[in-house]
Amino acid sequence: MVQPTVEQVLSLIRGGKDNAAVLVKAIGGNHSVFVATSIGNMAGITLGHGGQIGAITAEKFDGLDLSEFELARFTFDQCSFIGAVVTGTGIGSATSCDFSKSSGVCPAFGDIEGSRFIGVKFRGVKFSGSIDSVDFSSSTMEGAHFYEDGWTYTGRKKRQPDSMCVFAGAALGSAKFHDLCLKTPDFDGADLTGAIFASCVIEAGSFRKANLQKAIIVGCKLPGVNLAGANLRGANLANTDFTNACLDGADLAGCNLMGATLSGVNLSKTKNYDPSAASIGLVGPALSELDSLSQTARRIEITFRIRTGKDDEGEEVGIDTSGLRYGWGLQVPPSVSGSQYPHASTKIFSVAMMQLATLLGQRQVRYETVDISSTKSPKSGRELRDLVINGIAEAFAQPVPAADELAAATKTYREQVRQRQAGE
C-alpha cells in the first residue's frame, strides 16, 4: 500500500463526506494506526497494526461535512471543528478542540478533555471517554449517552473523576449518564427532563434551577449537591445518597425517595415534600419463606407488571434466582435503568424483591400479571403463586385484591395475552 502524505490525508478530510470511504481505504480504517502531524519537521505518516496513535494538531475543519468519517484511530489536539456536520462520525480523541455550533445525528466521541461543545445540536450522540473540563453550555443533545467504558481509544485505563465539566443551560432531555464519576460539574438551568443517572458519583455538583422532572437518579452518590430551585417533580431518586445536599426551593412533588440518604438535608425548605415517599415495605413471612425456597429450588423465575396509571398496561419486572448468583437476575424496565438487566447486588431473593420495591414502589402492582415458573422447587403451582403474591405485597406495601376480584382479573389478563399471541 502506498502511504499517503499528511497533506493528502488532510485533503481527504477537508474534501468532506464523499471522501470518508476513500480515507478508510487509504489508511486501512480502524485496523491500522495513523500517526500524523503538520507541525515542525514531522511531516509524514506511518501505517501499521498496533503501536502508536498519532496526532493531528492545530488544524481547522470549520464548517466541513465530516459525515461518516471514521476517525477513531486519529487523535486531534487544539483543532477547530466549528459548525462542522458530524453525522455518523466517530472521533476517538479530541483534546482542547472546538466543536461549537457543530451538528449531527449519532456521532460518537471518546476522550474530549478540555474541548468546547457550546451550542452544538446533536441527536443520539455517544460520549464514552473523558469529559474533563469540557464545556457543553447551551447545547442541544436530547437522548445523549454519557458512559465510561473503562478503556479509552488510546488504550489507557481512565478512572479519575472528570472535573469542571459544564452543562449550564443545555437541553438534555432523556439523556443517559452511566457509571460516571464527576467532580463539581455545572448543570445549572439545564433541561434534564426524563434523564437517567445510574450508578454515578457526582461530587459537589450544581443543578440549580435545573429541570429534572421525571428524571431517574438511582443508586448514585451526590454528596453536597446543590439542587436549589430544581424541578424534581415525579423524579425517581431511590437509593441515592444526598448527604449534605442543598434542596432549598426544590419541588419534590411525586418523588420516589425510597432508600435515599437525606442526612444533613433541610427538607423544611423544599416544596411538596411527602415523608411517605421515603417509606418502603418490610421483609415478612412470605419473603422469608421464599428465601429458603430459592436456596433449595434449582430455579424460580417470576415476572409481573407495574404501572403508573389505572389505564397503563405497565412495564414488566421480575426476578430469576438462577441469575442472582451471577449478578443479572433482576429485571428492571429500561425506563428506570436504561438497561433491562441491571446488576443485582444480592443473591438473596427477599433483598432482590426489596430492590424492586425501592426502585418502583410508587407504581401500582398488577397482581393479575404475576407469572411463575420453577424447576425442582419444594412448592409449585397455586401454592407457590400465592406465596409469591404475598411476598410482592410485603415488599411493595400494596394490598392484594380480594380472591374473587384477583381471579377474574387474572382470567381476563391471560385471555388478552392469548389473543395477542394468536395475532402474532
Residue pairs with C-beta under 8 A, 6 or more apart in sequence:
1 28
1 47
3 45
3 46
3 47
4 12
4 26
4 27
4 45
5 43
5 44
5 45
6 36
6 37
6 38
6 43
6 44
6 45
7 38
7 43
8 26
9 23
9 26
9 27
9 34
9 36
9 45
10 38
10 56
10 59
12 19
12 22
12 23
12 26
13 19
13 23
13 61
13 64
13 66
13 69
14 61
14 64
16 64
16 65
16 66
17 65
17 66
17 67
17 68
17 69
17 85
20 66
20 67
20 68
20 69
20 70
21 68
23 69
23 70
24 70
27 34
27 45
27 47
27 73
28 47
29 70
29 73
30 70
30 72
30 73
31 49
32 47
32 48
32 49
32 73
33 46
33 47
33 48
33 49
33 50
33 51
33 52
33 53
33 54
33 73
34 45
34 46
34 47
34 53
34 54
34 73
34 74
35 45
35 46
35 52
35 53
35 54
35 55
36 44
36 45
36 54
36 55
36 56
36 74
37 43
37 54
37 55
37 56
37 57
38 56
38 57
38 58
38 59
39 57
39 58
45 54
46 52
46 54
53 73
53 74
53 75
53 92
53 93
53 153
53 154
53 155
54 74
54 75
55 74
55 75
55 76
55 77
56 74
56 75
56 76
56 77
56 79
57 76
57 77
57 78
57 79
58 77
58 78
58 79
59 76
59 79
59 80
60 79
60 80
61 79
61 80
61 81
61 84
62 80
62 81
62 82
62 83
62 84
63 82
63 83
63 84
64 81
64 84
64 85
65 84
65 85
66 81
66 84
66 85
66 86
66 89
67 85
67 86
67 87
67 88
67 89
67 104
68 87
68 88
68 89
69 89
69 90
70 89
70 90
71 89
71 90
71 91
71 92
72 90
72 91
72 92
72 110
72 153
73 92
73 153
74 91
74 92
74 93
75 92
75 93
75 94
75 95
75 153
75 154
76 91
76 93
76 94
76 95
76 97
77 94
77 95
77 96
77 97
78 95
78 96
78 97
79 94
79 97
79 98
80 97
80 98
81 94
81 97
81 98
81 99
81 102
82 98
82 99
82 100
82 101
82 102
83 100
83 101
83 102
84 99
84 102
85 102
85 103
85 104
86 99
86 102
86 103
86 104
86 107
86 122
87 103
87 104
87 105
87 106
87 107
88 104
88 105
88 106
88 107
89 104
89 107
89 108
90 107
90 108
91 107
91 108
91 109
91 110
91 112
92 109
92 110
92 111
92 129
92 152
92 153
92 154
93 110
93 111
93 112
93 129
93 152
93 153
93 154
94 109
94 110
94 111
94 112
94 115
95 111
95 112
95 113
95 114
95 115
96 113
96 114
96 115
97 112
97 115
97 116
98 115
98 116
99 115
99 116
99 117
99 120
100 116
100 117
100 118
100 119
100 120
101 118
101 119
101 120
102 117
102 120
102 121
102 122
103 120
103 121
103 122
104 121
104 122
104 123
104 125
105 122
105 123
105 124
106 123
106 124
106 125
106 126
107 122
107 125
107 126
108 125
108 126
108 127
108 128
109 125
109 126
109 127
109 128
109 129
110 128
110 129
110 152
110 153
110 154
111 129
111 130
111 152
111 153
111 154
111 158
112 127
112 129
112 130
112 131
112 134
113 130
113 131
113 132
113 133
113 134
114 132
114 133
114 134
115 134
115 135
116 134
116 135
117 134
117 135
117 136
117 139
118 135
118 136
118 137
118 138
118 139
119 137
119 138
119 139
120 136
120 139
120 140
120 141
121 139
121 140
121 141
122 139
122 140
122 141
122 144
123 141
123 142
123 143
124 143
124 144
125 141
125 143
125 144
125 145
126 144
126 145
126 147
127 144
127 145
127 146
127 147
128 147
128 148
128 149
129 148
129 149
129 152
129 153
129 158
130 152
130 158
130 162
131 146
131 162
131 165
132 162
132 163
132 164
132 165
133 162
133 163
133 164
133 165
134 162
134 165
134 166
135 165
135 166
136 165
136 166
136 167
136 170
137 166
137 167
137 168
137 169
137 170
138 168
138 169
138 170
139 167
139 170
139 171
140 170
140 171
141 170
141 171
141 172
141 175
142 171
142 172
142 173
142 174
142 175
143 173
143 174
143 175
143 176
144 172
144 175
144 176
145 175
145 176
145 178
146 175
146 176
146 177
146 178
146 180
147 176
147 177
147 178
147 179
147 180
148 158
148 178
148 179
148 180
148 181
150 157
150 158
150 159
151 157
151 158
152 158
159 181
160 181
161 181
161 182
161 183
161 201
161 203
162 180
162 181
162 182
162 183
162 185
163 182
163 183
163 184
164 183
164 184
164 185
164 186
165 182
165 185
165 186
166 185
166 186
167 185
167 186
167 187
167 190
168 186
168 187
168 188
168 189
168 190
169 188
169 189
169 190
170 187
170 190
170 191
171 190
171 191
172 190
172 191
172 192
172 195
173 191
173 192
173 193
173 194
173 195
174 193
174 194
174 195
174 196
175 192
175 195
175 196
176 195
176 196
176 198
176 338
177 195
177 196
177 197
177 198
177 200
178 196
178 198
178 199
178 200
178 338
179 198
179 199
179 200
180 200
180 201
180 202
181 200
181 201
182 200
182 201
182 202
182 203
182 205
183 203
183 204
184 203
184 204
184 205
184 206
185 202
185 205
185 206
186 205
186 206
187 205
187 206
187 207
187 210
188 206
188 207
188 208
188 209
188 210
189 208
189 209
189 210
190 207
190 210
190 211
191 210
191 211
192 207
192 210
192 211
192 212
192 215
193 211
193 212
193 213
193 214
193 215
194 213
194 214
194 215
194 216
195 212
195 215
195 216
196 215
196 216
196 336
196 337
196 338
197 215
197 216
197 217
197 218
197 220
198 216
198 218
198 219
198 220
198 337
198 338
198 339
198 342
199 219
199 220
200 220
200 221
201 220
201 221
202 220
202 221
202 222
202 225
203 221
203 223
203 224
204 223
204 224
204 225
204 226
205 222
205 225
205 226
206 225
206 226
207 225
207 226
207 227
207 230
208 226
208 227
208 228
208 229
208 230
209 228
209 229
209 230
210 227
210 230
210 231
211 230
211 231
212 227
212 230
212 231
212 232
212 235
213 231
213 232
213 233
213 234
213 235
214 233
214 234
214 235
215 232
215 235
215 236
216 235
216 236
216 335
216 336
216 337
216 338
217 235
217 236
217 237
217 240
218 236
218 237
218 238
218 239
218 240
218 336
218 337
218 359
219 238
219 239
219 240
220 240
220 241
221 240
221 241
222 240
222 241
222 242
222 245
223 241
223 242
223 243
223 244
223 245
224 243
224 244
224 245
225 242
225 245
225 246
226 245
226 246
227 245
227 246
227 247
227 250
228 246
228 247
228 248
228 249
228 250
229 248
229 249
229 250
230 247
230 250
230 251
231 250
231 251
232 250
232 251
232 252
232 255
233 251
233 252
233 253
233 254
233 255
233 272
234 253
234 254
234 255
235 252
235 254
235 255
235 256
236 255
236 256
236 336
236 359
236 362
237 255
237 256
237 257
237 260
238 256
238 257
238 258
238 259
238 260
238 358
238 359
239 258
239 259
239 260
239 358
239 359
240 259
240 260
240 261
241 260
241 261
242 260
242 261
242 262
242 265
243 261
243 262
243 263
243 264
243 265
244 263
244 264
244 265
245 262
245 264
245 265
246 265
247 265
247 266
247 267
247 269
247 270
248 266
248 269
248 270
249 269
249 270
249 271
250 270
250 271
251 270
251 271
251 272
252 270
252 271
252 272
252 273
252 274
252 277
253 271
253 272
253 274
254 272
254 277
254 362
255 274
255 277
256 277
256 359
256 360
256 361
256 362
257 277
257 278
258 277
258 278
258 279
258 280
258 357
258 358
258 359
258 361
258 362
259 278
259 280
259 358
260 278
262 278
267 273
277 362
279 397
280 354
280 357
280 358
280 361
280 395
280 397
281 354
281 357
281 361
281 393
281 394
281 395
281 396
281 397
282 394
282 397
283 350
283 354
283 394
283 395
284 390
284 391
284 394
286 387
286 388
286 390
286 391
286 393
286 394
287 349
287 350
287 353
287 354
287 391
287 394
287 395
288 350
289 387
289 391
290 300
290 349
290 350
290 353
290 387
290 388
290 391
291 348
291 349
291 350
293 300
293 349
293 377
293 378
293 379
293 384
293 387
294 300
294 321
294 324
294 348
294 349
296 377
296 378
297 321
297 374
297 375
297 376
297 377
297 378
298 322
298 375
298 376
298 377
299 320
299 321
299 322
299 373
299 374
299 375
299 376
299 377
300 319
300 320
300 321
300 349
300 372
300 373
300 374
300 375
300 377
300 384
301 318
301 319
301 320
301 321
301 322
301 372
301 373
301 374
302 318
302 319
302 370
302 371
302 372
302 388
303 316
303 317
303 318
303 331
303 369
303 370
303 371
304 316
304 317
304 318
304 365
304 366
304 367
304 369
304 370
304 371
304 392
305 313
305 314
305 315
305 316
305 317
305 366
305 369
306 314
306 315
306 317
306 360
306 363
306 364
306 365
306 366
307 313
307 314
307 315
307 363
307 364
307 366
308 314
308 363
308 364
309 364
310 364
314 363
314 364
314 366
314 369
315 333
315 335
316 331
316 333
316 369
317 331
317 332
317 333
317 356
317 360
318 330
318 331
319 329
319 330
319 331
319 349
319 352
319 353
319 356
320 329
320 331
321 329
321 349
322 329
323 329
323 330
323 341
323 344
324 330
324 344
324 346
324 347
324 348
324 349
324 352
325 347
327 343
327 344
327 345
328 341
328 343
328 344
329 344
329 352
330 341
330 342
330 343
330 344
330 352
330 355
330 356
331 340
331 341
332 339
332 340
332 341
332 342
332 356
332 359
332 360
333 340
333 360
334 340
336 359
336 360
337 359
344 352
344 355
345 355
346 352
346 355
350 391
350 395
353 391
353 392
353 395
354 395
356 395
356 396
357 395
357 396
357 397
360 396
361 395
361 396
361 397
364 398
365 392
365 393
365 396
365 398
366 413
367 389
367 392
367 393
367 400
367 401
367 406
367 409
367 410
368 406
368 409
368 410
368 412
368 413
369 413
370 385
370 388
370 389
370 392
372 384
372 385
372 388
374 380
374 384
377 384
379 387
389 400
390 400
392 398
393 399
393 400
400 406
401 409
